[in-house]
Amino acid sequence: MSHTGIEGTVALVTGAAQGIGRAVARALADAGASVAALDLAEEPLRAAAAEIASAGGTARAFPCDVRDPAAVEEAFEAAERSLGPVRHAVSVAGVLRTGPGAATTDADWAELVAVNATGAFHVLRAAARRMSARGAGTITTVGSNAADTPRADLAAYGASKAAAASFTRALGVELAPLGVRCNVVSPGSTDTPMQRGMWAGPDGAAAVIAGAPDRFRTGIPLGRLADPVDIAAAVRFLASDEARHITLHDLRVDGGATPRS
């Protein structure tokens, strides 16, 4: 598949130090974008940028805490001074806290909202201001299928992701007449450090794939966890001109785990 609309542009990706964010940064670089890689974890972030460079791509590391609006604005400004105008922005940075909704602590709720919702808001707002003035761009939020499918022990996490997804789609309504497309990619269980941190033992992956009817959890019909590159491919498609007539969309990449009519 061609990925016109990416080559020769600048893409900014948050959460780029590991997991899905790292795969997204690599996929966009492979498609010809110069990537501004953002993350709070500075050393892994620099390693991710170096990995892209070693493969022949262009990437610069910009350590950034998305919870801080001033830091996000500074990262955008630094990225544009170094690489050029940001044409594609991808919000991936996120944290996970699990447990029954009634047992969610104030601290866990605050952290989930601060990173997954408010952090995404800071990134999307900074991108929207710049892209709307230029009359072109794509904004993609990597959310979760838990955002609108109730999942036991993921009430607070799902709520934080739902907030980011809702903001993205509403922003897309406002920006569409200005030439900016806004979409959401909603992964299911993906083989990342975050996912593995939820497993209780060596059979964690098998348990996720099988599901748990007693916990109202469906399994994964395709019979496998997603790989981060699966999510990255969806993001890359939505950023490309192949998706030029797609906006306000929420693309599930979960192997059929949350079927909808």
N, C-alpha and C positions, 0 to 999 in steps of 0.2 A: 504494500500500500504506500502511496505517495504521502508525504507529510509536508506539502507546500504550505507556506505561511509560517513555518518555524525556522527554516534555514536562514541564517543571516540576521536573526532577531535576537533580542535579549529576553531571557526567562529568569524570573526570580522564584525560588523555591524555598519555603520554610520547612523545618524539620529534616533538613538534608543530610544530617550526620549519619543516619542509620535507617534501616527498614524501608518503608514505603517512600519516604522523602528522598532517601539516597537513590533508590531505583528511579524515581521520577526525574531527579536531576540528571542521572546518567542517560535516561531515555531521551530527554530533550536535547542534551548535548550531542548524542548520537545522531539526532535529527538535524543538527546543524546550528543549534542555538548556543549563544554564549550565556552561561549559567551563573547567576548570582546565588550562591548557596548560603542559606541562613540557618543557624541553629545556636542553641545556648551552649552546647557541648563543643568547646573550641577545638580540642585536639582531634576528635573523630571527624569534625567538620573539615578541618584542613586535610585530613587523610582522604576524605571523600572527594574533595576538590582535586587533590593530587592524583587520585585514581582516574578521574575523568581526563586530566591532562595527559597521563601516561598512555591513555587510549587514543590520543590525538584530538581530544575535545578541548573546549575552553571553559574554565570554571574558576571563579574567585570565591574565597571564603569570607563571609561577613558575619562574625559572631554577633548574635542578637537575641535578646529576650523579648519575645512577642508580647509579653504582658505589659511592657513599657512602651507607651505610644511614641514617646520621643525617640527611643532607640529604634523603633520601626521606621520612623520618618528619616532618621539619620542613615539607616541601612539602605533605604531606597535612594537617598541622595548620593551616598557613596557608590552604590552600584551603578547609578546612571553616570556619575562622573568617570567611573572606571571603564564601563562597558558600553554605555549608551542607553537610550530610552527603553524602559521595560515595556515589552509588548505582551508578555504572558506572565501572569502571577498565579502561583499555585500555593495554597495554604494547606500544609500537611501537619505542621507541628501540633502535637497533642499529648495528653497524659491519660492514664487509665487508673481508676480506682474502682474496685468491685465490692459488693456486699449488699445485703438487703437495704431497700430504700429507707426503711424506718430506722436503720442503724447507721445511716450515713452521718458522718461527723460534720460539724461546721467547717472544719479545716479541709476535709476532702471535697466537700461541695464547693468551697471557695476556690480551691486549686483547679478543679475541673472546669468551672466557669471561667476562671481567669485565663487559662491557656486555650481550652477548646472553643470557647465562645468569644470572650473578649479579645483574646489574642488573634483569632481569625478576623474579628471586626477591625482591629487595628491594621492588619495587613490588607484586607479588602478595601478599607477606606482610603488608605494611601495609594493603592493601585487605581481605584476608581477616579480619584481626583486627577491623577496624571493622564490616564487613558482617555477619560471623557474630554479633556482639553485637546487631546491629539486626534480624537475621532476614530480610534482603533484600539483593539486589544482583546485579550481573553483573560477571564478570571475563573479559576477552578478551585473549589473547596473539596478537600478529601474528608468526607464525613464518616458515617458508619451506617450499616443497615439497622443498627439498634436505635437510630434516630426516630423511626416511626413504626418499628416492630417491637412491641414490649418484650423485654428479656429479663428473666429473673437475675438478680444481682447486678444489673446494669442500669438501674433506674436513673441514677444521677449522671452517669456517663452518657446514656442515651439522651437525656434532657439537654446536656451541654452541646452535644452534636446536633440535636434538633434545632437549637437556637442558631447555630452557625449556618445550617442548611437553609433555614427560613430566611435569614438575612441575605444569603447569597441569591436566592430566587427573587426576592423583592427588589434587591439591588439591580438584578438583571432586567426587571421591568423598566426601571428608571433609565438604565444605560443603553438599552437596545436601540433607541432612536439616535444615539450618539455613536453607534458603531462598535459597541463593546458587548461581548457575549459573556454570560455568567452561568456556570453549570456546577453541578455537584457530582462527585463520584463517591459512591457508598460501598466500601468493601464489606465483606463478611470476614470470617475467620481467615487470617493471613499469617503465613509463617514468618513472624517477626519476633524480636526479643520481647515486645509487649505481649504478644500472644503466648509465647512460651512461659512467660511469667505467671500465667493463669493456670498452668497445668500442675496437677498434684503428683504426677509420676510419669514413668516412661510411656504409658499408653495414652498420654494427653491428646495427641493428634487423632488417634483412633476414636476416642470418646467424643471429640468435637464432631468428627465426620458422622458418627452414628447418631448423635443427638441424644436427648434425654426427655422422653415424653412426660415423665413425672415432674419435670421442671419446665414444661411447656416450651421446650427447645426442639425445633426441627433439626434434622441432620442436614448434610450437604448432598443433594441428589447426584452431583457429578463425582462424588466419592474422593475428593481430595481437598486439601487446604489450598487457598490461593497462594501463589508466590508473589512477592512484591512486584516483580516485573509484569504480572497480569494487571495489577492496578495501574502501574506506570503506563502501560500500553493504552489503557482507557483514557488517562489524562492526556497523553500525547495526541490521541485521535481528536479529542475535544478541542485541543489547542490548534489543531491544523485546519487548513482551509477545506479539508474533506468534511468538516463539521460546520461549515460556514452558515448553515441554516438551522443550527441547533443552539438554543439558549433556554434558560430556565429549566433545564432537564436534570433529573436525578438518575444517574446511571448506576444500577446495582451490579456489582462485580462480586458475587457471593456463591457462585455455583448452584444457584437455585434454592438457597437456604431460606429465603423469605419471599415465596411466590406471592404475586399480587395480580388482581384482575385488571 
